[in-house]
Each structure stands twice: as C-alpha cells, then as structure tokens.
Amino acid sequence: MADDKTSAHDSPDPVIGKDAMPGVASRALDARAMKAFAHPLRMAMYSFLTDRGTATATSMAQHLNESTGQTSYHLRQLEKHGFVEEDTGRGSGRERWWKPVGFAVPTYELSQDESNRPAIQALFQTTLNQRAQALGRWLSVENHADPEWVRASIDSSSTRTMTARQARALSEELMSVIERHEQALDHAEPAPDALSGQTADGEETRRVRLYLSVFPLVIED
C-alpha cells in the first residue's frame, strides 16, 4: 500500500485520491478484496456476468463447465467482497439472479507492497486475455453483422507526442464523455431483457463493451 510519504489523498494513482479520474468506479479495491477476486473461476464468473448483465449460478456453471455447487460457492465469495449483488428484479424465487458491481483497482498503490504483485499480475493477464477475446469475437462476425451495429462500432488507435499534462487532459475529457453517456443510459428506459431486448419504441438493445487506454509507450532499444 502507500508508504509513509504518500497518502491515498495525494497518490498519483488515477483511480483514488484528489486527482482521481472522472467516471471511475466509486469503490477502489483494497489488497484483501483484490486477492479474493484474483481467482481464475471468480474472474471468469465476473466476466460472464459483465457480458450478460445478469445470470444464475446454474447458467454460469453450464457455460463454464463447472458444478452448480462450485459456482454457488464462488458467488458467495464474490458477494462477500462486494463484486456481485442479487438482481432482485429477475427470477421467480426458485433461483437467485446475480449482477456485477463495478470497481476500480488502484494498481500503483497496491503494487507498492510486493506481496500484492502476483494478484495484480493475474488480474492484468486475465483482463488482457478477455479484452483480446471479446474484440476478436466481434471482428470475426463483423463482416456479416447488422449494418447498424457495424456503423456504431469502432476499433481505432492513435499515437502522438505529448506531455504528461496533455495526456492527463485528454484522459479526463474522454472519461467525462463516458461518464456523461453512462449517466444518460442509467436514466433511459430499461430494456426488458438484460442481454438483448428492445427499447420502448422497438429499437434493439445489446450489451456494448468500451475499452479506453491512454498510456506512454515504453520503447526498448
């Protein structure tokens, strides 16, 4: 965690303290919660939930080729550490439905303690793998997807020379745009189905993933 010279308040970590980016999740993980999350099945279950919005222990077990006992146990652990919560608007009472809860990982702060680094690395690697898989699945079907969704999607990169101050300004503006759109969506007419449904006027809704990375290149000679 932070050393004696640095508090969370003045940390350079972009997800905590007075200089936290706009739009980041309000809850930042501590070391205990991060280590509890950095379990292969728990991370896979959380990814399943973020992809679909809501799910049961049974559907997760079927998708991940695990027993319901296993997914139920790990759901309880995820709930204990605040990563999931019951979706009370779904289900008939026979089986609980679950939805993911957003969080931020203060990797700069947590990595100051070497004992946290294996869990951070496991989280990084899983996140990178999931990102590549999600993008790869879309690109593999894009050529015969609904043209409306093709027009709505983008995969782009841009490289410029800038100062840290300029990079921070860019990051803040991008995060502010994301935050504004998320707030608008939170107040929009909810879809009848969390995975794929329709708006009140019949427009199709789908789960949409946005990735945003702004970072200085580490160039090796």
ZAMIDO-840422 format. One line per 4 residues: number of its first residue (from 1); their letters; for each residue x, y, z of C-alpha. Coordinates in pm, 1 decimal. Layout:
NUM> a> X,Y,Z ~ ...;
END
This chain:
1> madd> 0.0,0.0,0.0 ~ 107.2,364.7,21.0 ~ 432.0,437.5,205.5 ~ 481.4,696.2,478.4;
5> ktsa> 548.4,973.2,226.3 ~ 239.2,917.9,12.8 ~ -121.4,909.5,123.0 ~ -415.0,796.8,-86.9;
9> hdsp> -522.7,1161.9,-94.3 ~ -216.9,1277.3,-293.9 ~ -137.3,949.9,-470.0 ~ -64.4,962.8,-845.1;
13> dpvi> -288.4,658.5,-886.6 ~ -563.5,774.6,-1129.6 ~ -847.9,590.1,-955.3 ~ -809.1,723.7,-599.5;
17> gkda> -732.7,1046.0,-416.6 ~ -789.9,1408.1,-503.3 ~ -668.4,1361.6,-861.6 ~ -883.9,1059.2,-944.0;
21> mpgv> -1015.7,1050.0,-1299.4 ~ -1382.8,1136.0,-1357.8 ~ -1607.9,841.2,-1420.0 ~ -1408.6,575.1,-1233.9;
25> asra> -1594.2,332.6,-1009.5 ~ -1653.8,476.5,-663.8 ~ -1520.7,165.0,-492.9 ~ -1144.7,105.9,-504.4;
29> ldar> -1028.1,-241.8,-407.0 ~ -806.0,-299.6,-109.1 ~ -545.2,-577.1,-110.4 ~ -773.1,-829.1,61.2;
33> amka> -1055.3,-786.2,-188.0 ~ -819.2,-791.6,-486.5 ~ -657.9,-1117.0,-373.2 ~ -1002.6,-1269.4,-321.3;
37> fahp> -1101.3,-1166.6,-673.0 ~ -779.1,-1288.3,-840.1 ~ -904.9,-1647.2,-864.1 ~ -944.9,-1793.6,-1215.4;
41> lrma> -1302.8,-1911.9,-1172.0 ~ -1417.7,-1597.8,-991.2 ~ -1273.2,-1376.7,-1262.5 ~ -1436.8,-1594.8,-1529.6;
45> mysf> -1771.4,-1573.3,-1349.4 ~ -1744.3,-1196.2,-1315.8 ~ -1663.8,-1170.1,-1686.8 ~ -1967.3,-1385.6,-1767.0;
49> ltdr> -2185.5,-1150.1,-1563.7 ~ -2047.3,-834.4,-1723.7 ~ -2105.7,-985.4,-2069.7 ~ -2466.3,-1074.4,-1994.9;
53> gtat> -2565.1,-825.2,-1728.5 ~ -2728.2,-1084.3,-1504.0 ~ -2718.0,-1462.1,-1460.6 ~ -2781.6,-1751.7,-1222.8;
57> atsm> -2535.7,-1990.9,-1063.9 ~ -2677.4,-2265.3,-1286.8 ~ -2625.2,-2076.3,-1613.5 ~ -2270.7,-1987.5,-1509.1;
61> aqhl> -2198.4,-2349.7,-1422.7 ~ -2324.5,-2467.4,-1761.4 ~ -2124.9,-2205.8,-1951.7 ~ -1801.6,-2256.8,-1754.6;
65> nest> -1832.1,-2637.6,-1734.5 ~ -1839.1,-2630.1,-1355.6 ~ -2076.0,-2773.7,-1097.3 ~ -2351.2,-2554.5,-957.8;
69> gqts> -2201.1,-2615.4,-615.8 ~ -1876.3,-2455.9,-731.2 ~ -2035.8,-2150.7,-889.2 ~ -2267.2,-2104.7,-591.6;
73> yhlr> -1971.7,-2112.6,-351.3 ~ -1768.9,-1864.2,-551.3 ~ -2071.4,-1638.6,-596.0 ~ -2098.8,-1621.4,-218.6;
77> qlek> -1733.0,-1520.0,-200.8 ~ -1779.6,-1257.8,-471.2 ~ -2083.6,-1124.9,-285.6 ~ -1890.4,-1119.1,43.1;
81> hgfv> -1625.1,-895.7,-111.2 ~ -1874.1,-673.0,-293.4 ~ -1818.7,-785.1,-652.8 ~ -2173.2,-906.6,-718.1;
85> eedt> -2517.8,-841.4,-580.2 ~ -2853.7,-1005.1,-621.1 ~ -3061.6,-883.8,-914.6 ~ -3390.7,-863.0,-729.7;
89> grgs> -3578.0,-766.7,-1045.8 ~ -3515.1,-1105.6,-1205.3 ~ -3614.7,-1461.6,-1124.6 ~ -3915.5,-1641.9,-988.6;
93> grer> -3780.0,-1704.0,-640.0 ~ -3661.5,-2055.8,-721.2 ~ -3307.8,-1939.5,-806.5 ~ -3124.5,-1617.2,-737.9;
97> wwkp> -3004.9,-1397.2,-1022.0 ~ -2681.9,-1202.1,-986.4 ~ -2535.9,-888.4,-1142.0 ~ -2182.6,-745.6,-1131.8;
101> vgfa> -2078.5,-445.0,-923.6 ~ -1816.7,-211.3,-1070.7 ~ -1486.1,-145.3,-901.0 ~ -1151.4,27.5,-955.7;
105> vpty> -810.1,-124.9,-893.9 ~ -550.9,120.1,-754.3 ~ -263.2,-76.2,-904.8 ~ 1.8,187.2,-835.9;
109> elsq> -79.8,191.3,-465.5 ~ -128.9,-182.1,-425.8 ~ 192.8,-265.5,-611.0 ~ 398.2,-75.4,-351.3;
113> desn> 357.3,-389.9,-140.1 ~ 540.9,-670.9,-320.3 ~ 308.3,-933.8,-173.1 ~ 25.0,-788.2,-384.6;
117> rpai> 207.9,-814.4,-715.7 ~ 119.5,-1177.8,-804.2 ~ -251.8,-1098.9,-768.3 ~ -212.6,-777.6,-970.3;
121> qalf> -32.0,-970.0,-1245.4 ~ -302.4,-1238.3,-1252.1 ~ -569.3,-969.0,-1278.4 ~ -379.2,-788.0,-1556.5;
125> qttl> -327.0,-1104.2,-1759.4 ~ -687.8,-1214.8,-1730.7 ~ -811.2,-867.4,-1825.0 ~ -585.3,-855.5,-2131.4;
129> nqra> -692.9,-1202.9,-2241.7 ~ -1061.2,-1118.7,-2202.0 ~ -1015.0,-794.6,-2392.3 ~ -845.1,-969.8,-2685.4;
133> qalg> -1109.1,-1244.5,-2690.3 ~ -1402.1,-1002.2,-2683.5 ~ -1262.2,-789.2,-2965.1 ~ -1164.7,-1097.6,-3164.2;
137> rwls> -1515.9,-1241.9,-3142.3 ~ -1665.7,-919.8,-3276.7 ~ -1414.1,-885.3,-3560.6 ~ -1479.6,-1246.8,-3662.4;
141> venh> -1851.5,-1178.5,-3721.6 ~ -1843.8,-810.5,-3820.0 ~ -1848.1,-884.0,-4193.7 ~ -2198.7,-1030.4,-4168.7;
145> adpe> -2332.7,-840.9,-3869.5 ~ -2626.8,-597.6,-3869.3 ~ -2505.8,-288.2,-4061.8 ~ -2646.4,-62.2,-3788.8;
149> wvra> -2416.2,-223.3,-3533.1 ~ -2121.5,-215.5,-3774.9 ~ -2170.4,160.9,-3816.4 ~ -2193.0,200.4,-3437.8;
153> sids> -1867.8,17.2,-3360.3 ~ -1504.2,123.9,-3395.7 ~ -1157.9,-18.2,-3331.3 ~ -901.0,258.2,-3357.3;
157> sstr> -564.1,363.7,-3224.2 ~ -381.8,696.2,-3231.6 ~ -26.2,782.1,-3131.8 ~ 102.7,1133.6,-3063.1;
161> tmta> 388.2,1301.0,-2878.0 ~ 259.7,1492.3,-2575.2 ~ 341.5,1594.4,-2221.1 ~ 201.8,1424.3,-1911.7;
165> rqar> -19.2,1730.4,-1860.6 ~ -161.2,1699.5,-2211.3 ~ -216.1,1325.0,-2168.9 ~ -398.6,1385.4,-1842.2;
169> alse> -624.3,1645.5,-2005.3 ~ -707.0,1401.3,-2285.7 ~ -781.8,1120.5,-2040.2 ~ -1004.5,1340.3,-1825.0;
173> elms> -1205.8,1460.3,-2122.4 ~ -1254.0,1107.6,-2257.4 ~ -1359.6,977.0,-1916.3 ~ -1600.9,1268.2,-1874.4;
177> vier> -1767.6,1181.9,-2205.5 ~ -1804.5,818.4,-2097.6 ~ -1945.2,924.1,-1759.6 ~ -2199.5,1155.9,-1923.3;
181> heqa> -2326.0,884.1,-2157.1 ~ -2343.3,625.8,-1876.9 ~ -2548.9,861.6,-1662.5 ~ -2786.0,920.2,-1954.1;
185> ldha> -2822.0,544.9,-2004.0 ~ -2891.8,495.5,-1633.1 ~ -3195.5,724.3,-1670.0 ~ -3311.6,581.2,-2001.8;
189> epap> -3598.9,337.5,-2045.7 ~ -3464.0,-0.8,-1925.3 ~ -3453.6,-288.6,-2169.3 ~ -3689.6,-578.2,-2086.5;
193> dals> -3402.2,-824.8,-2125.3 ~ -3057.1,-759.7,-1979.7 ~ -2876.7,-944.1,-2259.6 ~ -3071.5,-845.3,-2569.1;
197> gqta> -3407.1,-674.9,-2586.8 ~ -3580.0,-366.6,-2713.7 ~ -3643.4,-12.6,-2604.6 ~ -3995.3,115.0,-2557.1;
201> dgee> -4006.3,222.6,-2923.1 ~ -3882.3,-112.9,-3052.9 ~ -3515.7,-30.9,-3108.1 ~ -3282.3,-326.1,-3045.7;
205> trrv> -3055.8,-316.1,-2741.2 ~ -2738.7,-518.6,-2692.6 ~ -2459.9,-533.0,-2437.0 ~ -2182.9,-299.6,-2557.7;
209> rlyl> -1820.1,-300.1,-2440.8 ~ -1597.5,8.4,-2445.9 ~ -1222.4,-9.9,-2394.4 ~ -1017.7,303.7,-2336.9;
213> svfp> -642.2,312.9,-2279.0 ~ -416.3,616.7,-2266.4 ~ -56.4,547.2,-2167.4 ~ 303.5,640.4,-2258.0;
217> lvie> 482.6,391.0,-2480.3 ~ 773.0,204.1,-2325.7 ~ 1015.4,180.5,-2616.9 ~ 1306.2,-58.8,-2590.8;
221> d> 1628.0,-4.5,-2787.7;
END
